[in-house]
Every structure is written in C-alpha cells, then in structure tokens.
C-alpha cells in the first residue's frame, strides 16, 4: 500500500512524506534515523495534496516533492489548516511555481536549495553523522556528482568507485522494482536508516543487475520507436517495465537532438518526462510551468529534467507550442 498499514487514521509522532526515487528514499532514511518509529508515506507532486490529507502526525517531514503549479493554493491552505496541530518541515530542491518565493510556503520550517540534492539538504538539517554516506548515495543517484562542497569533500576521503557502486546498486534496484512497490521501498528506507549498505542486501544486488539488463533493452526499444518531430525526440506510450524518464534520457543519445520526451497514457491524460542536453539553453521547468496550464495541464521540475501531465485531447496542441519554443533557440 502507498500508506503504512493501519496508520492512516492514527496520530503518529512523526510522518515522513517523500518521493519514491533514490533521492527521496535516502532523504526518508536520514529522517527516519533522526525520528525512529516514524510512518513513511510515498507520493508525487501532483498527488501530494490529496495524500497529505490522509496523514495524521504531530510532525510531518516532506522531502523531495515539488509544489504543483495547479495545486499550490490548495496545498498552502492545507499547510495552514494543519499548522495548529502539526509541525510541518518542508525540504526540497525543485524550483518553486512561478511568482512564488520560499516565504510564501506556510510550513513551520522550509529548507530549499536548487543546487543540492534533497538528501544533502535533509542531512544538513536533520541528519546524524552516521547518515553521511546515505546522503551521498542520494546525491549521486540524483546526478549531483562532484557538484557541491559536501559531495566533493566527502568523496575526497573515500574510494569513489566503491561509493558509485553502492549508489548505482540502489538506483538500479529501485528502477527495476517499479515505483509502486511501496512495501519494498519502506523496507529499504528502514535498512538504510540503520546504515545497511546496498551491496550487503542480496535482493538489492539481484534487482540492480536485472534493472541494468532491462536498461540495455530499453536502449534498443528507444532506437526502434523514437520519433523525430521538428527538433524533438518523442518516445510515445513507453511500455510498463521501461521508464519514461530513462527513455527520454536515452533518446538524447540515440537522436542527437537537444530535447527528448518519453510519454505514457494515464486516465485521459498524457504523463511525460523530458530531458535536454546541458548545452541547450531552454529551461524545462519554466517552460512546462508556463505552457502546460494553457492546455489544462501542470508541469515543472528542474531546468534540465522536468515533466508534465496534459489532458490527452490537448497533447498535440501542447507539443506544437513546445516545438515553437525549441525552434526559436539555435542549437
């Protein structure tokens, strides 16, 4: 289940609400180490508001979850409503919605930095010293490799090959497991919170090897299915077992284009992930946050990696608008 069994109606001391990727998992482990016995909840930016209404706790720690453009006002109202009974700690590294500043977030404590992983931010604010490696795994898994003082100085006194192996095993195992296996993720958070290394868990190693094999299969799938549409690489309807996010990333290498997208249909909507080359100046976060609402959708993320949800009937119109943005930038 997405929610901890039997805990949806109980008043817990601390609830940890996180994204289910490697960075979110490591952030949750760091928080659980600080607050043992916490309940662990997995969600995503679009689902945060609805899921938060089910959480009952004196302290709610939210990590690695961007604030949805469409649901910002309602989410902030929920924060305010809960402030009389719950301490809310919001830790994140995604850009805020347009015309929003950190001071607008009605949480008890707000920790934000776009240049660092959520794991590093969580470690800096809540972490005990023994969680330093877990924070490092999360940072590397989220592509913050040698990009912050914390990562650089920590790797200076460790064997980088060993650390990258551990981070890679964690990331690949999660990719193989699928985002909805919440029981596995919850057990993984508990193990990491106790300092258990990914390489010491045979189940993680098996899943990581299988996940890596599937990634090579994904490359072949992308080669055979990617469409090139006016400067954009498009992998439509990415099948279960392959990640739209990874498909977009792999399509960059296959096509040589500056921007690629992987899509999946979901209940009348098109969910997609996009990746761009670092040398292409289009800011995906601002672009999707600006364009998506014009077509009844919502979007956002990071400047180089972002996503959106668009009503299926308006997706082609959205794509045309995005193409015009891409065409305007020399590459």
Number of C-alpha atoms within 10 A of each C-alpha: 10 14 19 16 9 7 16 17 10 11 13 17 16 24 27 23 27 26 22 24 22 26 28 26 32 33 36 35 31 32 29 25 22 16 17 13 13 21 23 27 25 26 21 18 18 20 13 21 21 14 17 18 13 14 23 21 24 17 21 25 23 28 27 28 24 23 25 23 22 17 17 18 13 13 21 17 15 16 21 17 12 20 16 9 12 19 18 23 18 21 25 26 22 23 20 24 20 11 6 12 10 12 8 9 20 20 21 15 12 15 17 19 14 14 12 21 31 30 36 28 24 27 24 16 13 17 22 13 10 13 23 19 22 29 28 28 29 26 28 23 24 19 12 17 16 15 14 15 10 17 21 13 11 16 18 11 8 11 10 12 10 11 17 17 14 22 25 22 26 26 26 24 23 23 23 22 18 18 16 13 13 20 14 14 22 21 12 21 25 21 16 21 24 15 17 14 17 24 18 10 13 10 11 22 19 15 20 24 15 16 23 18 13 17 21 11 12 21 18 13 18 26 16 11 14 22 18 13 12 11 18 24 24 25 24 19 16 21 13 9 14 21 22 24 21 19 28 28 23 24 32 22 15 17 19 13 17 21 26 30 27 28 24 18 17 13 8 10 17 20 23 25 24 28 26 24 17 12 9 15 15 19 16 22 24 19 16 24 24 16 19 26 17 15 18 16 23 23 29 29 27 18 20 18 20 24 25 23 25 26 20 19 13 16 19 13 14 21 16 13 15 16 16 12 13 19 12 9 10 7 11
